[in-house]
Structure formats: structure tokens, C-alpha cells
């Protein structure tokens, strides 16, 4: 097949392009800008566009399909040409469904935890040499790409994102996958720019559960009241299988999972990750992996990229970074670090970076999110608020929203960098949380500062 990608440089899109190239398809694409690591990975396979920009002449009747990325606009000249020629135009999730419609689709949904749960499942399957197709939202140790597609594998494991499918298809991605086996980890309001009310956001998960193939199953986190409500209210003819956080303990900075064979040390930590592990275990069992084999494999799982990722450690000093940015994720991650290091001072630094986090009403959702930290810091750039064309937020609003009078707030990248690199981290666990880049903070310099 001959495939053209409009906006080939995105994290998800370039991985799909690489997967199709690996599968033997003829792949080409365009974009107006491509950053690393996408640029280097595309170039290594000869897929990097020779010039940036949109070129309608690249779109022609000889193409089998066009795949449209979210980065493109509805009036993109290549898209208009494809529409004019009557070519088949797929969104990213539509194409993944097309590739997996004759397979058993396993879809992991939820406001939080879905990347980690999907990563855990793939780690276990890979450990036991069980081949599946997959799409996951993070780079995993032992995997070349975030997307893998074949003709022969029976299962397709998909991370089910609730964000929009494409500029011309406003449906959430996970509505298009039609799972046979599904998991729902949690519901906590996110993407306020698309789902302006909590009720509207919850409705997307109702549609997801109702879209599970008849006779399929939903494994769900019964400790989340919204998840429980949505799943139990669904009239879909599916099996409903609850899970909850398994017993565990923390001793001397080591998390021990209770198993039928006794306490087992694991690499990940935090109540939310143990809850994720329980969900992953049930999905793996649905896919034919027995409990003992699951435990053997999961003991070696070190976590998904950017999810509680240890970036430096020496003596009683440790630094983690995490992709957490929504209120529920920030609270869970901060609590996890404090639980893992109860005898150390925890400094939690959160960068406000997303559209939602700059909304004055949504900011109130962060109340208590940093309470587990001994020292709580918020960093944001006022320029980011302007770029998103939002009303300015004040330090007073942020302090009130988080409910901490001692909250430290930085609005200058250099001042934040000096603060982080200037800390005496003896007896300290430093946690950096953001979906951005902390104003260009040099993490290598931080690592050198900690480890010497």
C-alpha cells in the first residue's frame, strides 16, 4: 500500500509511519516542523520529508490512503487536495482500527494510568515471547517503536486516549477502537478545552464502555467512584470485572507486592502504580498469561518513559521526573514519592503548562494536589498563558487554588533553574512534574549536580 501522512512528525504519527514502513508499505509525508527525536528516527528510515511545508502535489490518485494528524488544520492544502481527489482519508485511530478489525482488540482507557498499564501488559507479553500488535503512548525499554503492526498476530493492544481523533473528526480516539477486551482505570476531568464540563467528559467514557463488542469484557477500577458508576450503569451485554489495589508494603525504600508466594520486590512504587499493576494482571490473564508468569515478568518492569522516571541518585539524594500534569496525577505521584521515602524531605515541583491548568475555574481542581510534599513549588511562564490566548492567572489565584500558604511560585525560567540547581538535596527526594520541559531546565546538569 502507498500511504501519505499529513503531519508525519508528531509523536504518534511518526511511530505509525515507522510501523507501516516496517510492515512493507510505501510511506511518505509532510509537516511544517519536525523536532527530535521524530526527525532523526524518520531520517534513519528515509522517511523524513526533504523540505518542510505543505505540498498538494505530493497528494495524487495513486495513493491508497492518506492519514491525517491532529497537528494539521482543516484547511490544510494537502487535505483539501485529498478531499478533491476523493481519496480515503483516515484519522490516526481510524487507521489503527482498520489494521486491527480482524484481531482481538485490547483497549486500555482512563484519565490516568493508561500508558503505564499498557506498558506493563506489553512488558509481560514481551518477557514471555508472546507477539502482539500494539500502540502505546511512551517509548518502552526493549521496544523499537511505540506502534507495531503485522498481518499474523492475533491480538492488538491499544492505549485508548480520550482526546480528539483529527481536525475533521472530533470524536475521542478510543470511541473508534471497538474493543473486545477493555480496561477503565479512572475518570478525572481533563482536556477542559474540549470537554468544558465534567458531565460532558464523563459521557465520553460512557460511550467507550457502550462501544465494547457484545460478549466482550470491561475490567474496571472499582476504587474509582466515577468508573464504578459508569460501568455498572452500562446496559451493554458484556462481562464486568472489577479490580482493586493489591496489598503491598514499603520497607527501606523498597516496595513489596503481596503475592501467593509471599512478598515480592518490584521496581515501580506508589499506590496508583500498584492499582495499575492489578489491572494489568487481569488483562494479561484474559490474554492467556497465568498469574505466576505475570508476577515473574512484572518484577522486572522499571516503568514507562517519563512516568516516575528516576533521573539521578546518590546516597540520600534522589530525583524523579514525571509526566503528571492533571490534578489527580499530580496528587497520586506526589503521594507515591512521599510514601516511598517517608524519612526524606520531598520537594515537589509542578510546571503548569496545559490549556486546562491555566483556566481559573479548572485551577481549583488542584486543591490539595501537592499536600504530600514537604515543600511545594509551582512554575509557569506567563508567556505560555498568552500563547494560549487565555486570561492571565496570578500567583494569588494559584496559591489559593492549591490550598497551601507556603506554596513557592516561579514565573521566570532562569529563577526556577537557579532554585532547582541550588538546592542541597542531602536527605531529599526531588520530584519534577510537567508535560513540558520546565522552561528548558538542563536535566543533565541536575544529574551531574546530584551524582557528582
BAMIDREN-782850 format. One record per residue (C-alpha): residue in one letter; residue number from 1; x negated, y negated, z negated. Coordinates in pm, whole numbers, plus 50000, padded with zeros to 5 digits. Example, Ala and Ser with C-alpha at 12.3 -4.5 7.8 and 13.67 -1.06 7.14 Angstrom:
BEGIN
- rest;nr;x;y;z
- A;1;48770;50450;49220 $
- S;2;48633;50106;49286 $
//
This chain:
BEGIN
- rest;nr;x;y;z
- X;1;50000;50000;50000 $
- X;2;49896;49641;50066 $
- X;3;49967;49412;49769 $
- X;4;49921;49036;49731 $
- X;5;49907;48877;49383 $
- X;6;50024;48520;49334 $
- X;7;49831;48404;49023 $
- X;8;49593;48700;49012 $
- X;9;49369;48554;48739 $
- X;10;49591;48596;48433 $
- X;11;49502;48845;48161 $
- X;12;49786;49082;48251 $
- X;13;49781;49017;48627 $
- X;14;49412;49079;48685 $
- X;15;49431;49404;48489 $
- X;16;49721;49520;48707 $
- X;17;49521;49421;49018 $
- X;18;49227;49629;48893 $
- X;19;49456;49924;48818 $
- X;20;49603;49920;49168 $
- X;21;49258;49887;49324 $
- X;22;49150;50191;49120 $
- X;23;49461;50373;49244 $
- X;24;49354;50312;49604 $
- X;25;49582;50023;49700 $
- X;26;49460;49733;49914 $
- X;27;49469;49434;49680 $
- X;28;49423;49060;49737 $
- X;29;49539;48749;49558 $
- X;30;49526;48376;49491 $
- X;31;49507;48142;49194 $
- X;32;49431;47777;49131 $
- X;33;49187;47854;48848 $
- X;34;49041;48177;48705 $
- X;35;48847;48192;48379 $
- X;36;48621;48459;48233 $
- X;37;48641;48747;48173 $
- X;38;48903;48775;48452 $
- X;39;48676;48615;48714 $
- X;40;48382;48846;48650 $
- X;41;48595;49159;48636 $
- X;42;48770;49073;48963 $
- X;43;48441;48981;49131 $
- X;44;48286;49315;49033 $
- X;45;48551;49494;49240 $
- X;46;48552;49245;49528 $
- X;47;48894;49107;49430 $
- X;48;48802;48751;49330 $
- X;49;48958;48501;49575 $
- X;50;48683;48336;49783 $
- X;51;48837;47995;49710 $
- X;52;49083;47864;49452 $
- X;53;49421;47729;49559 $
- X;54;49738;47847;49729 $
- X;55;49722;47957;50094 $
- X;56;50052;48055;50262 $
- X;57;49857;48214;50549 $
- X;58;49749;48489;50306 $
- X;59;50114;48600;50290 $
- X;60;50219;48792;50602 $
- X;61;50463;49054;50726 $
- X;62;50204;49331;50690 $
- X;63;50225;49323;50311 $
- X;64;50418;49595;50128 $
- X;65;50480;49378;49824 $
- X;66;50399;49051;49650 $
- X;67;50354;49039;49271 $
- X;68;50435;48703;49113 $
- X;69;50265;48592;48791 $
- X;70;50406;48360;48523 $
- X;71;50134;48102;48592 $
- X;72;50282;48022;48934 $
- X;73;50558;47765;48983 $
- X;74;50896;47833;49154 $
- X;75;50790;47607;49443 $
- X;76;50455;47780;49492 $
- X;77;50378;47767;49868 $
- X;78;50279;48136;49882 $
- X;79;50601;48234;49705 $
- X;80;50808;48023;49946 $
- X;81;50634;48193;50240 $
- X;82;50704;48540;50093 $
- X;83;51071;48447;50047 $
- X;84;51089;48312;50402 $
- X;85;50948;48639;50540 $
- X;86;51187;48846;50328 $
- X;87;50903;49035;50157 $
- X;88;50963;49243;49847 $
- X;89;50867;49019;49552 $
- X;90;50811;49181;49212 $
- X;91;50755;49031;48872 $
- X;92;50482;49198;48667 $
- X;93;50729;49411;48462 $
- X;94;50940;49495;48768 $
- X;95;50636;49639;48941 $
- X;96;50537;49841;48633 $
- X;97;50888;49988;48622 $
- X;98;50865;50070;48993 $
- X;99;50539;50254;48927 $
- X;100;50686;50449;48633 $
- X;101;51051;50512;48727 $
- X;102;50986;50886;48773 $
- X;103;50791;50915;48446 $
- X;104;50889;50927;48078 $
- X;105;50859;50562;47971 $
- X;106;50749;50491;47614 $
- X;107;50807;50123;47526 $
- X;108;50681;49954;47208 $
- X;109;50877;49639;47123 $
- X;110;50888;49390;46836 $
- X;111;50789;49035;46746 $
- X;112;50474;49163;46578 $
- X;113;50263;49478;46572 $
- X;114;50340;49596;46924 $
- X;115;49984;49557;47056 $
- X;116;49839;49738;46754 $
- X;117;50096;50020;46767 $
- X;118;50045;50068;47142 $
- X;119;49669;50066;47086 $
- X;120;49697;50326;46809 $
- X;121;49904;50555;47031 $
- X;122;49660;50526;47320 $
- X;123;49362;50583;47089 $
- X;124;49515;50904;46955 $
- X;125;49607;51033;47302 $
- X;126;49263;50947;47437 $
- X;127;49092;51114;47138 $
- X;128;49273;51437;47223 $
- X;129;49213;51402;47600 $
- X;130;49581;51355;47684 $
- X;131;49610;51148;48000 $
- X;132;49890;50892;48031 $
- X;133;49959;50579;48232 $
- X;134;49967;50266;48019 $
- X;135;49987;49890;47983 $
- X;136;49864;49726;47663 $
- X;137;49804;49362;47573 $
- X;138;49446;49394;47441 $
- X;139;49116;49537;47553 $
- X;140;49064;49872;47376 $
- X;141;48742;50047;47283 $
- X;142;48690;50340;47520 $
- X;143;48923;50199;47791 $
- X;144;48805;50018;48106 $
- X;145;49127;49829;48168 $
- X;146;49447;49717;47996 $
- X;147;49655;49882;48274 $
- X;148;49621;50234;48416 $
- X;149;49848;50380;48685 $
- X;150;49847;50722;48852 $
- X;151;50079;50943;49052 $
- X;152;50026;51253;48836 $
- X;153;50062;51153;48469 $
- X;154;50396;51237;48306 $
- X;155;50409;50951;48052 $
- X;156;50381;50573;48082 $
- X;157;50315;50385;47756 $
- X;158;50416;50017;47777 $
- X;159;50376;49729;47536 $
- X;160;50719;49564;47550 $
- X;161;50680;49187;47548 $
- X;162;50995;48979;47498 $
- X;163;50857;48680;47690 $
- X;164;50986;48589;48038 $
- X;165;50915;48802;48345 $
- X;166;50830;48543;48612 $
- X;167;50903;48183;48720 $
- X;168;51205;48308;48918 $
- X;169;51314;48583;48677 $
- X;170;51398;48452;48331 $
- X;171;51468;48793;48178 $
- X;172;51239;48913;47897 $
- X;173;50987;49165;48027 $
- X;174;51099;49450;47802 $
- X;175;51453;49436;47942 $
- X;176;51319;49577;48269 $
- X;177;51142;49890;48147 $
- X;178;51444;50115;48067 $
- X;179;51261;50327;47804 $
- X;180;51320;50695;47736 $
- X;181;51133;50664;47406 $
- X;182;51128;50326;47232 $
- X;183;50998;50168;46912 $
- X;184;51103;49845;46744 $
- X;185;50858;49714;46482 $
- X;186;51001;49383;46363 $
- X;187;51205;49077;46454 $
- X;188;51077;48734;46352 $
- X;189;51176;48427;46554 $
- X;190;50915;48334;46816 $
- X;191;50898;48162;47159 $
- X;192;51120;47876;47043 $
- X;193;51064;47701;47379 $
- X;194;51255;47985;47549 $
- X;195;51483;48110;47270 $
- X;196;51593;47791;47091 $
- X;197;51797;47966;46820 $
- X;198;51730;48268;46603 $
- X;199;52057;48426;46721 $
- X;200;51954;48390;47084 $
- X;201;51617;48551;47004 $
- X;202;51773;48847;46819 $
- X;203;52009;48904;47114 $
- X;204;51708;48995;47332 $
- X;205;51632;49289;47104 $
- X;206;51996;49400;47111 $
- X;207;51973;49411;47490 $
- X;208;51646;49606;47464 $
- X;209;51799;49873;47239 $
- X;210;52113;49896;47453 $
- X;211;51891;49942;47759 $
- X;212;51727;50262;47633 $
- X;213;51810;50550;47868 $
- X;214;52108;50755;47750 $
- X;215;51986;51051;47546 $
- X;216;51662;50869;47462 $
- X;217;51542;50760;47119 $
- X;218;51458;50449;46918 $
- X;219;51202;50477;46637 $
- X;220;51250;50170;46419 $
- X;221;51104;49999;46113 $
- X;222;51379;50032;45857 $
- X;223;51197;49792;45621 $
- X;224;51279;49502;45854 $
- X;225;51641;49400;45787 $
- X;226;51696;49245;46132 $
- X;227;51559;49555;46308 $
- X;228;51777;49781;46094 $
- X;229;52084;49569;46171 $
- X;230;52021;49560;46547 $
- X;231;51950;49932;46583 $
- X;232;52231;50056;46361 $
- X;233;52484;49826;46533 $
- X;234;52399;49956;46881 $
- X;235;52661;50179;47042 $
- X;236;52405;50327;47282 $
- X;237;52407;50710;47292 $
- X;238;52051;50750;47163 $
- X;239;51877;50907;46865 $
- X;240;51791;50654;46592 $
- X;241;51481;50748;46392 $
- X;242;51370;50520;46104 $
- X;243;51016;50486;45968 $
- X;244;50863;50301;45674 $
- X;245;50522;50212;45532 $
- X;246;50348;50527;45405 $
- X;247;50184;50546;45060 $
- X;248;49827;50415;45050 $
- X;249;49571;50271;44810 $
- X;250;49274;50035;44824 $
- X;251;48957;50122;44633 $
- X;252;48631;49930;44653 $
- X;253;48730;49761;44980 $
- X;254;48835;50090;45142 $
- X;255;49195;50169;45239 $
- X;256;49302;50529;45175 $
- X;257;49608;50671;45350 $
- X;258;49802;50939;45162 $
- X;259;49834;51249;45382 $
- X;260;49948;51610;45317 $
- X;261;49577;51696;45284 $
- X;262;49513;51417;45032 $
- X;263;49383;51057;45057 $
- X;264;49213;50982;45391 $
- X;265;48991;50677;45452 $
- X;266;49093;50466;45753 $
- X;267;48928;50173;45930 $
- X;268;49231;49941;45952 $
- X;269;49387;49779;45646 $
- X;270;49685;49578;45528 $
- X;271;50043;49683;45458 $
- X;272;50156;49567;45805 $
- X;273;49894;49789;45971 $
- X;274;49994;50090;45760 $
- X;275;50351;50025;45871 $
- X;276;50230;50009;46232 $
- X;277;50046;50338;46179 $
- X;278;50366;50508;46061 $
- X;279;50548;50400;46377 $
- X;280;50260;50514;46599 $
- X;281;50258;50855;46428 $
- X;282;50622;50921;46509 $
- X;283;50581;50814;46873 $
- X;284;50277;51040;46911 $
- X;285;50478;51327;46766 $
- X;286;50756;51259;47019 $
- X;287;50484;51288;47285 $
- X;288;50366;51625;47158 $
- X;289;50082;51538;46918 $
- X;290;50119;51719;46585 $
- X;291;50072;51544;46251 $
- X;292;49728;51689;46170 $
- X;293;49592;51592;46510 $
- X;294;49730;51241;46465 $
- X;295;49556;51195;46130 $
- X;296;49226;51325;46265 $
- X;297;49234;51075;46553 $
- X;298;49369;50771;46369 $
- X;299;49092;50788;46108 $
- X;300;48855;50665;46381 $
- X;301;49076;50377;46505 $
- X;302;48899;50045;46445 $
- X;303;49177;49813;46562 $
- X;304;49283;49630;46877 $
- X;305;49075;49342;47008 $
- X;306;49150;49012;46828 $
- X;307;49365;49191;46568 $
- X;308;49192;49162;46228 $
- X;309;48860;49190;46407 $
- X;310;48554;49177;46181 $
- X;311;48305;48937;46337 $
- X;312;48041;48914;46062 $
- X;313;47949;49084;45734 $
- X;314;47653;49073;45497 $
- X;315;47655;49158;45126 $
- X;316;47960;48999;44967 $
- X;317;48031;48784;45275 $
- X;318;48277;48888;45545 $
- X;319;48450;48704;45833 $
- X;320;48756;48818;46030 $
- X;321;48938;48665;46323 $
- X;322;49294;48745;46416 $
- X;323;49536;48654;46697 $
- X;324;49801;48575;46432 $
- X;325;49987;48250;46501 $
- X;326;50358;48307;46427 $
- X;327;50469;48270;46062 $
- X;328;50532;48639;45994 $
- X;329;50197;48742;46145 $
- X;330;50007;48475;45952 $
- X;331;50167;48584;45624 $
- X;332;50101;48955;45685 $
- X;333;49740;48903;45794 $
- X;334;49652;48672;45504 $
- X;335;49812;48911;45254 $
- X;336;49623;49205;45408 $
- X;337;49282;49037;45364 $
- X;338;49359;48942;45003 $
- X;339;49474;49296;44926 $
- X;340;49159;49442;45084 $
- X;341;48930;49200;44897 $
- X;342;49110;49122;44568 $
- X;343;48788;49023;44391 $
- X;344;48673;48778;44657 $
- X;345;48780;48425;44734 $
- X;346;48990;48429;45051 $
- X;347;48965;48121;45275 $
- X;348;49238;48139;45540 $
- X;349;49212;47902;45839 $
- X;350;49503;47875;46081 $
- X;351;49493;47686;46410 $
- X;352;49833;47557;46517 $
- X;353;49822;47598;46893 $
- X;354;50153;47719;47037 $
- X;355;50458;47525;47153 $
- X;356;50662;47667;46863 $
- X;357;50408;47572;46596 $
- X;358;50429;47203;46691 $
- X;359;50808;47190;46665 $
- X;360;50911;47005;46349 $
- X;361;51205;47239;46281 $
- X;362;51012;47559;46352 $
- X;363;50724;47445;46129 $
- X;364;50948;47515;45829 $
- X;365;50925;47887;45913 $
- X;366;50562;47877;45792 $
- X;367;50663;47817;45430 $
- X;368;50459;48049;45208 $
- X;369;50266;48200;45503 $
- X;370;49927;48109;45350 $
- X;371;50018;48167;44985 $
- X;372;49797;48477;44955 $
- X;373;49485;48270;45030 $
- X;374;49279;48111;44753 $
- X;375;49201;47827;44989 $
- X;376;49434;47743;45279 $
- X;377;49329;47542;45585 $
- X;378;49525;47428;45891 $
- X;379;49354;47292;46202 $
- X;380;49524;47139;46503 $
- X;381;49439;46894;46778 $
- X;382;49687;46606;46825 $
- X;383;49591;46612;47197 $
- X;384;49744;46962;47219 $
- X;385;50075;46821;47100 $
- X;386;50059;46550;47367 $
- X;387;49978;46802;47642 $
- X;388;50289;47000;47547 $
- X;389;50489;46672;47557 $
- X;390;50615;46715;47204 $
- X;391;50674;46458;46931 $
- X;392;50369;46407;46712 $
- X;393;50355;46603;46387 $
- X;394;50199;46452;46076 $
- X;395;49975;46603;45811 $
- X;396;50251;46537;45559 $
- X;397;50501;46740;45766 $
- X;398;50257;47029;45789 $
- X;399;50174;47024;45419 $
- X;400;50544;47021;45326 $
- X;401;50623;47297;45576 $
- X;402;50364;47536;45430 $
- X;403;50466;47451;45074 $
- X;404;50110;47404;44945 $
- X;405;49999;47076;44791 $
- X;406;49636;47185;44819 $
- X;407;49656;47260;45193 $
- X;408;49349;47126;45375 $
- X;409;49425;46984;45720 $
- X;410;49178;46909;46001 $
- X;411;49270;46727;46323 $
- X;412;48919;46698;46466 $
- X;413;48730;46992;46620 $
- X;414;48389;46874;46504 $
- X;415;48506;46821;46145 $
- X;416;48664;47169;46142 $
- X;417;48346;47324;46281 $
- X;418;48135;47149;46014 $
- X;419;48374;47271;45745 $
- X;420;48357;47636;45859 $
- X;421;47981;47646;45916 $
- X;422;47914;47454;45594 $
- X;423;48088;47699;45359 $
- X;424;47895;47900;45102 $
- X;425;48052;48237;45177 $
- X;426;47897;48442;44894 $
- X;427;48180;48642;44737 $
- X;428;48417;48519;45008 $
- X;429;48635;48664;45283 $
- X;430;48685;48406;45558 $
- X;431;48986;48458;45785 $
- X;432;49027;48267;46114 $
- X;433;49371;48289;46277 $
- X;434;49465;48149;46618 $
- X;435;49588;48228;46968 $
- X;436;49349;47954;47083 $
- X;437;48974;47905;47034 $
- X;438;48956;47695;46714 $
- X;439;48860;47382;46906 $
- X;440;48557;47552;47060 $
- X;441;48416;47687;46732 $
- X;442;48092;47878;46802 $
- X;443;48162;48222;46654 $
- X;444;47809;48341;46737 $
- X;445;47667;48060;46526 $
- X;446;47904;48157;46246 $
- X;447;47794;48520;46268 $
- X;448;47428;48414;46255 $
- X;449;47501;48190;45957 $
- X;450;47663;48482;45769 $
- X;451;47425;48762;45864 $
- X;452;47103;48557;45882 $
//
